[in-house]
Amino acid sequence: MCVVHLEPEEFVQLIFRKKVPIEARVYPLFGIAALIHLCHVGKTLYYMDRVETNKENETELKSMDCYEIHAQLYRMICLDERLRLQA
């Protein structure tokens, strides 16, 4: 299992090049529901390094430290993927 974050441009290129389906998951991020787009290529999970949320939470999310958001999101996705593989 390997988890890799990609910038939006890289994620779109991967989707078109590999022709893999896109999956969306919701993760709790500091009390905010965050929608993340992902795809599997072999045993590797790629996710787009952008958080989508509702309008009310966008301003709150933008005021947070982007590195902390990135780190928290990566930890959650890795844990989620590991638990899904064990089930």
Secondary structure, 3 states (H helix, E strand, C coil): CEEEEECHHHHHHHHHHHCCCCEEEEEEECCEEEEEEEEEECCEEEEECCCECCHHHHHHHHCCCHHHHHHHHHHHHHHHHHHHHHC
